[in-house]
Amino acid sequence: MNRAHATREAWHPQTQQDRDAILRELEAVLASPHFCNSKRYPTLLKYIVDNTLAGKLDLLKERTLGVEVFERPPTYDTNTDTVVRYTAGEVRKRLLLYYSEHSSTSGIRISLPAGSYVAEFLHGHDGHHDGHVDSIDDPDLRAAYPATEHLPHPAADADESGLDAPSATADEAAHGSAGVHAAAGHTAGSRKLVWWVTATVLLLIAIAAGVLLKYREAPPQTAVEAFWAPVIRDQHTVILCTGSSAFAPNNYSGVVTADKTIEYPFISMQAASAISQISATLEHSGAATQLVSSATTSLPDLREHSVILLGGYNNDWALRLLQPLRFHFLPYTPSGGESIVDQTQPKAHWDRDTSKPYSSADDYALVARFRDPTIDGWVVVLAGEGRNGTEAAAQFVASPHYMELLKDSIGSDFASRNLEAVLKVSVIEGKTGAPSILAVYSW
């Protein structure tokens, strides 16, 4: 047989020069297309390699990686949150793909053995055949991919089986060589057919077992989980950007929006309630929130993050990012007050009854979830015309009942669509009542 073999041995770097060589190899790997377009995979691989070289193997445990690399809380459930296992599996595959396409000029190869979070360093030279590394005899490839994908070709065994056959007489060779070759060809073909049928059946059984196991272990996604799914996907921390206020007794609401010039801004009890509900909901889903003020938050602070914007007229980011959407807030004017409008129907608007006291006038709110090109990430807006509307919007997205109603309005692809909903909120003696859905739009 003409089969190339990789001659590599496990290598334990002893000197700083050895460690520097591995770090140079790591830089080359992370710069490749298999890693450079991601954040999670390079971060995990670099953390593992750095701590392996430093001998800090106690840091290379699943829970520790979840806390240190993916910012999970120390008490997170590793059985339900498999971010470390999933990401490590992807890192293994990407390393193997990288080394199947590139020949390391340094002779060093970085590996992450299956079932371990400790890096392994291999040193030596690859054998090549027609310019490609032979992956069949690579134990790392066998560990990372199903065995049926890399089994030796049965035809090779069939060809070799006749090399040591007893010699025939001249007459038998003259009269029977054609029959011998035909029989050998038939036998090889039969073996190949049996092998392919067996491999296909085993693969189908494995796929079916995997699907059954997945649905047995994973409970059905609730409507609340479906709403938040795109927001927390691949995000361990979500920005919670809230508006703040300052006292203004002459205003209808008694407050004005706080900006950078206000020394002591505050948030209302309703806003505090909203922050608490949203933080608890996301923590239950495995994500943490980072609370920031809209008045002091810049565009670079929001870029490439999922963002929750809390508050309407006291949150400039909510007003700005909602402006292109169908439902949005009209800019505040002393004569026009505060209003939610539908840009497809100029006469449609929702605003508080200013003839009633602020503590008794029904409020209106917008709930929106959309992917915004300005920040290149998912945005959730929970914004009332007043503070009661903001609190009701937070209650709305944390409630299984209201999320089921919204899901029924959107349809089967609820978890992935952009959406907006206009809510009406009853207010009695300053207390927030139950919200009701007035209008829904998705795209």
RODO-2510 file (C-alpha; in nm, 4 decimals, decimal comma):
residues 443
     n   res          X          Y          Z
     1     m     0,0000     0,0000     0,0000
     2     n     0,1117     0,3542    -0,0718
     3     r    -0,0094     0,5301     0,2431
     4     a     0,1565     0,8291     0,4072
     5     h     0,1935     0,8449     0,7824
     6     a     0,2301     1,1361     1,0223
     7     t     0,5326     1,1063     1,2446
     8     r     0,4587     1,3231     1,5443
     9     e     0,5283     1,2730     1,9100
    10     a     0,3814     1,4370     2,2195
    11     w     0,6110     1,7215     2,3178
    12     h     0,6512     1,8869     2,6565
    13     p     0,8192     2,2274     2,6143
    14     q     1,0920     2,2862     2,8693
    15     t     1,2452     2,6212     2,7809
    16     q     1,1168     2,9694     2,7164
    17     q     1,2278     2,9268     2,3565
    18     d     1,0032     2,6201     2,3267
    19     r     0,7084     2,8103     2,4745
    20     d     0,7672     3,1059     2,2418
    21     a     0,7617     2,8676     1,9438
    22     i     0,4244     2,7313     2,0539
    23     l     0,2853     3,0829     2,0978
    24     r     0,3994     3,1715     1,7448
    25     e     0,2215     2,8609     1,6176
    26     l    -0,0905     2,9661     1,8133
    27     e    -0,0818     3,3094     1,6476
    28     a    -0,0728     3,1459     1,3044
    29     v    -0,3674     2,9202     1,3929
    30     l    -0,5788     3,2063     1,5327
    31     a    -0,5091     3,4177     1,2231
    32     s    -0,6529     3,1492     0,9953
    33     p    -1,0102     3,1715     0,8547
    34     h    -1,1120     2,8850     1,0849
    35     f    -1,0666     3,1122     1,3889
    36     c    -1,0250     3,4782     1,2938
    37     n    -1,3947     3,5378     1,2208
    38     s    -1,5056     3,4231     1,5648
    39     k    -1,4597     3,5537     1,9175
    40     r    -1,5461     3,2511     2,1279
    41     y    -1,3221     2,9889     1,9680
    42     p    -0,9967     3,1919     1,9686
    43     t    -1,0626     3,3078     2,3262
    44     l    -1,1072     2,9539     2,4560
    45     l    -0,8089     2,8115     2,2654
    46     k    -0,5757     3,0918     2,3773
    47     y    -0,6853     3,0536     2,7404
    48     i    -0,6247     2,6765     2,7263
    49     v    -0,2820     2,7062     2,5585
    50     d    -0,1627     2,9860     2,7906
    51     n    -0,2601     2,7960     3,1047
    52     t    -0,1245     2,4658     2,9751
    53     l     0,2130     2,6319     2,9120
    54     a     0,1972     2,7924     3,2578
    55     g     0,1228     2,4558     3,4189
    56     k    -0,2044     2,5849     3,5660
    57     l    -0,3987     2,2713     3,4901
    58     d    -0,6363     2,3338     3,7807
    59     l    -0,7851     2,6199     3,5748
    60     l    -0,8637     2,3871     3,2840
    61     k    -1,1859     2,2385     3,4252
    62     e    -1,5282     2,2808     3,2664
    63     r    -1,6773     2,4973     3,5417
    64     t    -1,3669     2,7135     3,5708
    65     l    -1,3614     2,7672     3,1936
    66     g    -1,7297     2,8592     3,2014
    67     v    -1,6654     3,1213     3,4705
    68     e    -1,3321     3,2606     3,3456
    69     v    -1,3820     3,2485     2,9683
    70     f    -1,7581     3,2736     2,9234
    71     e    -1,8367     3,4795     3,2362
    72     r    -2,0909     3,2363     3,3730
    73     p    -2,1765     3,2654     3,7439
    74     p    -1,9776     3,0252     3,9657
    75     t    -2,2926     2,8275     4,0493
    76     y    -2,4116     2,7781     3,6911
    77     d    -2,5457     2,4369     3,5903
    78     t    -2,2973     2,2660     3,3565
    79     n    -2,5570     2,0039     3,2654
    80     t    -2,7982     2,2524     3,1093
    81     d    -2,5441     2,5129     2,9957
    82     t    -2,3001     2,3233     2,7742
    83     v    -2,1189     2,6255     2,6329
    84     v    -1,7733     2,4907     2,7312
    85     r    -1,8282     2,1426     2,5872
    86     y    -1,9812     2,2738     2,2664
    87     t    -1,7125     2,5378     2,2092
    88     a    -1,4301     2,2934     2,2876
    89     g    -1,5730     2,0489     2,0335
    90     e    -1,5761     2,3219     1,7701
    91     v    -1,2174     2,4185     1,8593
    92     r    -1,1061     2,0561     1,8102
    93     k    -1,2696     2,0387     1,4681
    94     r    -1,1274     2,3724     1,3571
    95     l    -0,7770     2,2735     1,4661
    96     l    -0,8037     1,9542     1,2645
    97     l    -0,9353     2,1407     0,9608
    98     y    -0,6519     2,3920     0,9918
    99     y    -0,3820     2,1240     1,0054
   100     s    -0,5423     1,9274     0,7223
   101     e    -0,4995     2,2367     0,5015
   102     h    -0,1732     2,3784     0,6334
   103     s     0,1650     2,2247     0,6924
   104     s     0,3165     2,3849     1,0005
   105     t     0,6528     2,5333     0,9049
   106     s     0,7649     2,5094     1,2668
   107     g     0,6891     2,1385     1,2869
   108     i     0,4668     2,2106     1,5884
   109     r     0,1036     2,1099     1,6089
   110     i    -0,1470     2,2212     1,8744
   111     s    -0,4112     1,9670     1,9680
   112     l    -0,7029     1,9460     2,2123
   113     p    -0,7588     1,5772     2,2880
   114     a    -1,1176     1,4584     2,3141
   115     g    -1,2487     1,4572     2,6709
   116     s    -0,9815     1,6986     2,7951
   117     y    -0,9401     2,0754     2,8241
   118     v    -0,5592     2,0548     2,8474
   119     a    -0,3731     2,1361     2,5276
   120     e    -0,1335     1,8817     2,3785
   121     f     0,1657     1,9835     2,1714
   122     l     0,2989     1,7550     1,8988
   123     h     0,6376     1,7915     1,7364
   124     g     0,7761     1,6266     1,4262
   125     h     0,7026     1,6101     1,0558
   126     d     0,3961     1,5146     0,8569
   127     g     0,4183     1,2597     0,5795
   128     h     0,2387     1,3756     0,2656
   129     h     0,0912     1,2022    -0,0324
   130     d     0,0016     1,4150    -0,3340
   131     g     0,0280     1,7256    -0,1198
   132     h    -0,2341     1,6230     0,1405
   133     v    -0,1990     1,5047     0,4955
   134     d    -0,3370     1,1529     0,5396
   135     s    -0,6086     1,1813     0,8051
   136     i    -0,7009     0,8121     0,8387
   137     d    -0,4268     0,7258     1,0856
   138     d    -0,4647     1,0468     1,2851
   139     p    -0,6060     0,9633     1,6313
   140     d    -0,7268     1,3216     1,6779
   141     l    -0,9392     1,3003     1,3658
   142     r    -1,0852     0,9696     1,4793
   143     a    -1,1796     1,1300     1,8126
   144     a    -1,3394     1,4396     1,6615
   145     y    -1,5345     1,2848     1,3749
   146     p    -1,7536     0,9735     1,3440
   147     a    -1,5502     0,6628     1,2666
   148     t    -1,7590     0,5815     0,9610
   149     e    -1,6250     0,8902     0,7862
   150     h    -1,2628     0,7700     0,7977
   151     l    -1,2698     0,3918     0,7662
   152     p    -1,0076     0,2448     0,5267
   153     h    -1,1326     0,1877     0,1769
   154     p    -1,2379    -0,1795     0,1462
   155     a    -1,1065    -0,2046    -0,2087
   156     a    -0,7495    -0,1751    -0,0778
   157     d    -0,7947    -0,4832     0,1405
   158     a    -0,9507    -0,6740    -0,1502
   159     d    -0,6574    -0,5910    -0,3791
   160     e    -0,3978    -0,6956    -0,1234
   161     s    -0,5704    -1,0221    -0,0376
   162     g    -0,4584    -1,1863    -0,3658
   163     l    -0,0903    -1,0881    -0,3564
   164     d     0,0270    -1,4050    -0,1777
   165     a    -0,2040    -1,6519    -0,3543
   166     p    -0,0406    -1,9833    -0,4697
   167     s     0,0883    -1,9772    -0,8268
   168     a    -0,1213    -2,1582    -1,0889
   169     t     0,0209    -2,3908    -1,3541
   170     a     0,0890    -2,2486    -1,6967
   171     d    -0,2207    -2,4200    -1,8440
   172     e    -0,4416    -2,2984    -1,5594
   173     a    -0,3015    -1,9507    -1,5998
   174     a    -0,3623    -1,9629    -1,9751
   175     h    -0,7165    -2,0932    -1,9528
   176     g    -0,8360    -1,9566    -1,6185
   177     s    -0,6765    -1,6163    -1,5681
   178     a    -0,9822    -1,4341    -1,6988
   179     g    -1,2073    -1,6269    -1,4604
   180     v    -0,9763    -1,5608    -1,1663
   181     h    -0,9739    -1,1856    -1,2326
   182     a    -1,3499    -1,1815    -1,2776
   183     a    -1,4013    -1,3653    -0,9489
   184     a    -1,1614    -1,1344    -0,7682
   185     g    -1,3386    -0,8310    -0,9084
   186     h    -1,6757    -0,9719    -0,8068
   187     t    -1,5485    -1,0433    -0,4536
   188     a    -1,4039    -0,6926    -0,4188
   189     g    -1,7255    -0,5367    -0,5452
   190     s    -1,9332    -0,7451    -0,3052
   191     r    -1,7167    -0,6450    -0,0129
   192     k    -1,7414    -0,2790    -0,1097
   193     l    -2,1219    -0,2987    -0,1370
   194     v    -2,1543    -0,4756     0,1993
   195     w    -1,9266    -0,2193     0,3620
   196     w    -2,1200     0,0788     0,2265
   197     v    -2,4561    -0,0697     0,3209
   198     t    -2,3312    -0,1463     0,6734
   199     a    -2,1788     0,2001     0,7162
   200     t    -2,4967     0,3691     0,5916
   201     v    -2,7199     0,1681     0,8256
   202     l    -2,4945     0,2411     1,1245
   203     l    -2,4867     0,6104     1,0399
   204     l    -2,8654     0,6289     1,0127
   205     i    -2,9033     0,4492     1,3458
   206     a    -2,6600     0,6933     1,5085
   207     i    -2,8470     0,9935     1,3684
   208     a    -3,1831     0,8591     1,4833
   209     a    -3,0458     0,7865     1,8305
   210     g    -2,9003     1,1368     1,8518
   211     v    -3,2298     1,2986     1,7545
   212     l    -3,4241     1,0905     2,0065
   213     l    -3,1733     1,1701     2,2806
   214     k    -3,1868     1,5408     2,2001
   215     y    -3,5637     1,5588     2,2268
   216     r    -3,5674     1,3432     2,5361
   217     e    -3,3156     1,5608     2,7211
   218     a    -3,4188     1,9061     2,5968
   219     p    -3,7587     2,0259     2,7195
   220     p    -3,9719     2,2226     2,4727
   221     q    -3,8734     2,5877     2,4476
   222     t    -4,1168     2,8167     2,6278
   223     a    -4,2476     3,1354     2,4668
   224     v    -4,0369     3,3457     2,7062
   225     e    -3,7227     3,1500     2,6123
   226     a    -3,8094     3,1833     2,2435
   227     f    -3,8423     3,5624     2,2773
   228     w    -3,4993     3,5957     2,4376
   229     a    -3,3259     3,3233     2,2320
   230     p    -3,1701     3,5458     1,9601
   231     v    -3,0700     3,8074     2,2173
   232     i    -2,8650     3,5746     2,4372
   233     r    -2,7380     3,3409     2,1643
   234     d    -2,3541     3,3476     2,1825
   235     q    -2,3776     3,6256     2,4427
   236     h    -2,2718     3,5733     2,8027
   237     t    -2,3379     3,9394     2,8976
   238     v    -2,6196     4,1600     2,7672
   239     i    -2,6060     4,5387     2,7964
   240     l    -2,9035     4,6797     2,9921
   241     c    -2,9113     5,0481     2,9026
   242     t    -3,1613     5,2471     3,1087
   243     g    -3,2792     5,6042     3,1010
   244     s    -3,2599     5,8226     3,4110
   245     s    -3,4417     6,1310     3,5312
   246     a    -3,4182     6,4513     3,7318
   247     f    -3,6929     6,6297     3,9219
   248     a    -3,8939     6,8923     3,7322
   249     p    -4,2074     6,9770     3,9343
   250     n    -4,3574     7,1926     3,6572
   251     n    -4,3644     6,9057     3,4057
   252     y    -4,6693     6,6839     3,3662
   253     s    -4,4719     6,3776     3,4821
   254     g    -4,2783     6,5677     3,7485
   255     v    -3,9430     6,4786     3,5915
   256     v    -3,7190     6,5493     3,2934
   257     t    -3,4640     6,3314     3,1187
   258     a    -3,1264     6,3379     3,2915
   259     d    -2,8273     6,4131     3,0721
   260     k    -2,4545     6,4342     3,1380
   261     t    -2,4954     6,7700     3,3129
   262     i    -2,7194     6,6304     3,5878
   263     e    -2,5076     6,5515     3,8918
   264     y    -2,7591     6,3280     4,0696
   265     p    -2,9865     6,1467     3,8235
   266     f    -3,2215     5,8775     3,9510
   267     i    -3,4481     5,6021     3,8303
   268     s    -3,8050     5,5464     3,9445
   269     m    -3,9384     5,2547     4,1463
   270     q    -4,1051     5,1334     3,8258
   271     a    -3,7717     5,1354     3,6401
   272     a    -3,6054     4,9516     3,9302
   273     s    -3,8802     4,6894     3,9148
   274     a    -3,8238     4,6512     3,5389
   275     i    -3,4468     4,6099     3,5836
   276     s    -3,5032     4,3425     3,8482
   277     q    -3,7459     4,1437     3,6329
   278     i    -3,5304     4,1525     3,3198
   279     s    -3,2121     4,0610     3,5084
   280     a    -3,3847     3,7650     3,6746
   281     t    -3,5282     3,6436     3,3421
   282     l    -3,1915     3,6556     3,1650
   283     e    -3,0076     3,4985     3,4573
   284     h    -3,2527     3,2075     3,4420
   285     s    -3,1552     3,1676     3,0756
   286     g    -2,7832     3,1675     3,1561
   287     a    -2,6964     3,5272     3,0650
   288     a    -2,5884     3,8174     3,2849
   289     t    -2,6743     4,1870     3,2473
   290     q    -2,4435     4,4859     3,2602
   291     l    -2,6343     4,7981     3,3714
   292     v    -2,5352     5,1271     3,2053
   293     s    -2,6910     5,4727     3,1789
   294     s    -2,8133     5,5885     2,8388
   295     a    -2,6881     5,9425     2,9073
   296     t    -2,3259     5,8290     2,9357
   297     t    -2,3269     5,5396     2,6875
   298     s    -2,1683     5,5866     2,3451
   299     l    -2,2119     5,3923     2,0224
   300     p    -1,8818     5,1980     2,0625
   301     d    -2,0088     5,0825     2,4034
   302     l    -2,3058     4,9155     2,2344
   303     r    -2,1356     4,7767     1,9240
   304     e    -2,1438     4,3993     1,8714
   305     h    -2,3500     4,3375     2,1849
   306     s    -2,7091     4,2438     2,2433
   307     v    -2,8713     4,5479     2,4029
   308     i    -3,1842     4,6049     2,6106
   309     l    -3,3033     4,9655     2,6080
   310     l    -3,5210     5,0485     2,9071
   311     g    -3,7344     5,3620     2,9057
   312     g    -3,8876     5,5769     2,6337
   313     y    -3,8586     5,9535     2,6465
   314     n    -3,5832     5,9394     2,9076
   315     n    -3,3667     5,7111     2,6901
   316     d    -3,2151     5,8789     2,3839
   317     w    -3,0919     5,5453     2,2449
   318     a    -3,4442     5,4014     2,2504
   319     l    -3,5819     5,7037     2,0669
   320     r    -3,3011     5,6935     1,8099
   321     l    -3,3029     5,3202     1,7277
   322     l    -3,6834     5,2996     1,7156
   323     q    -3,7131     5,5953     1,4773
   324     p    -3,6835     5,3938     1,1494
   325     l    -3,9364     5,1318     1,2636
   326     r    -4,3071     5,1250     1,1961
   327     f    -4,4066     5,2003     1,5567
   328     h    -4,1967     5,4660     1,7262
   329     f    -4,2109     5,7667     1,9580
   330     l    -4,2724     6,1144     1,8240
   331     p    -4,0095     6,3648     1,9372
   332     y    -4,1274     6,5398     2,2511
   333     t    -4,2629     6,8929     2,2172
   334     p    -4,4332     7,1029     2,4870
   335     s    -4,7397     7,1391     2,2650
   336     g    -4,7490     6,7851     2,1251
   337     g    -4,6554     6,6000     2,4422
   338     e    -4,5550     6,2314     2,4238
   339     s    -4,7004     5,9931     2,1664
   340     i    -4,6483     5,6563     1,9950
   341     v    -4,7275     5,6649     1,6223
   342     d    -4,7673     5,4241     1,3310
   343     q    -4,5732     5,5546     1,0307
   344     t    -4,7952     5,3547     0,7902
   345     q    -5,1065     5,5226     0,9286
   346     p    -5,0364     5,8914     1,0022
   347     k    -5,3651     5,9355     1,1877
   348     a    -5,2975     5,6482     1,4271
   349     h    -5,1353     5,7505     1,7551
   350     w    -5,1443     5,6580     2,1208
   351     d    -5,0872     5,9159     2,3939
   352     r    -5,1741     5,9717     2,7571
   353     d    -5,4760     6,1754     2,8555
   354     t    -5,3180     6,4908     2,9923
   355     s    -5,6539     6,6087     3,1276
   356     k    -5,6163     6,3457     3,4016
   357     p    -5,3513     6,3478     3,6752
   358     y    -5,0324     6,1652     3,5761
   359     s    -5,0947     5,8997     3,8434
   360     s    -5,4391     5,8146     3,6975
   361     a    -5,3850     5,8388     3,3211
   362     d    -5,3490     5,5156     3,1258
   363     d    -5,0004     5,4705     2,9821
   364     y    -4,8807     5,3240     2,6514
   365     a    -4,5645     5,1289     2,5765
   366     l    -4,3602     4,9775     2,2966
   367     v    -4,2046     4,6328     2,3074
   368     a    -3,9611     4,5722     2,0203
   369     r    -3,7029     4,3077     1,9319
   370     f    -3,4964     4,3580     1,6179
   371     r    -3,1471     4,3261     1,4756
   372     d    -3,0084     4,6744     1,4343
   373     p    -2,7419     4,7510     1,1698
   374     t    -2,6108     5,0503     1,3654
   375     i    -2,4799     4,8392     1,6530
   376     d    -2,4629     4,5139     1,4539
   377     g    -2,6536     4,3259     1,7205
   378     w    -2,9960     4,2394     1,8606
   379     v    -3,1900     4,5134     2,0379
   380     v    -3,4838     4,4806     2,2755
   381     v    -3,6717     4,8004     2,3594
   382     l    -3,9026     4,8104     2,6627
   383     a    -4,0267     5,1660     2,6654
   384     g    -4,3323     5,3422     2,7986
   385     e    -4,4418     5,6955     2,7359
   386     g    -4,4193     5,7138     3,1138
   387     r    -4,2601     5,5047     3,3854
   388     n    -4,5676     5,2810     3,4301
   389     g    -4,5531     5,1809     3,0634
   390     t    -4,1868     5,0835     3,0979
   391     e    -4,2606     4,8657     3,4009
   392     a    -4,5512     4,6976     3,2179
   393     a    -4,3322     4,6290     2,9119
   394     a    -4,0796     4,4487     3,1333
   395     q    -4,3584     4,2474     3,2978
   396     f    -4,4891     4,1639     2,9505
   397     v    -4,1659     4,0054     2,8192
   398     a    -4,1107     3,8110     3,1440
   399     s    -4,4624     3,6657     3,1490
   400     p    -4,5310     3,3210     2,9941
   401     h    -4,8963     3,4221     2,9436
   402     y    -4,8257     3,7410     2,7493
   403     m    -4,5423     3,5829     2,5533
   404     e    -4,7784     3,3052     2,4400
   405     l    -5,0243     3,5704     2,3204
   406     l    -4,7470     3,7495     2,1307
   407     k    -4,6179     3,4217     1,9870
   408     d    -4,9677     3,3372     1,8598
   409     s    -4,9784     3,6760     1,6855
   410     i    -4,6347     3,6360     1,5222
   411     g    -4,6467     3,2697     1,4155
   412     s    -4,4189     2,9666     1,4136
   413     d    -4,0934     3,1596     1,3494
   414     f    -4,1477     3,3709     1,6611
   415     a    -3,7936     3,3052     1,7886
   416     s    -3,6174     3,4597     1,4900
   417     r    -3,8344     3,7422     1,3540
   418     n    -3,8049     4,1134     1,4202
   419     l    -4,1171     4,2350     1,5968
   420     e    -4,2963     4,5287     1,7583
   421     a    -4,5993     4,5448     1,9865
   422     v    -4,7930     4,8449     2,1180
   423     l    -4,9338     4,8008     2,4680
   424     k    -5,1948     4,9850     2,6702
   425     v    -5,1380     4,9926     3,0451
   426     s    -5,3918     5,0750     3,3121
   427     v    -5,2651     5,3081     3,5872
   428     i    -5,4474     5,3468     3,9187
   429     e    -5,3092     5,5739     4,1908
   430     g    -4,9665     5,5520     4,0340
   431     k    -4,9654     5,1711     4,0318
   432     t    -4,9051     4,9744     3,7119
   433     g    -5,1914     4,7546     3,5982
   434     a    -5,2073     4,4696     3,3487
   435     p    -5,1013     4,5450     2,9889
   436     s    -5,3096     4,4665     2,6798
   437     i    -5,1895     4,4317     2,3203
   438     l    -5,3161     4,6996     2,0792
   439     a    -5,1059     4,6330     1,7686
   440     v    -4,8389     4,3894     1,6509
   441     y    -4,6039     4,3968     1,3527
   442     s    -4,3258     4,1577     1,2496
   443     w    -4,0819     4,1303     0,9612
***
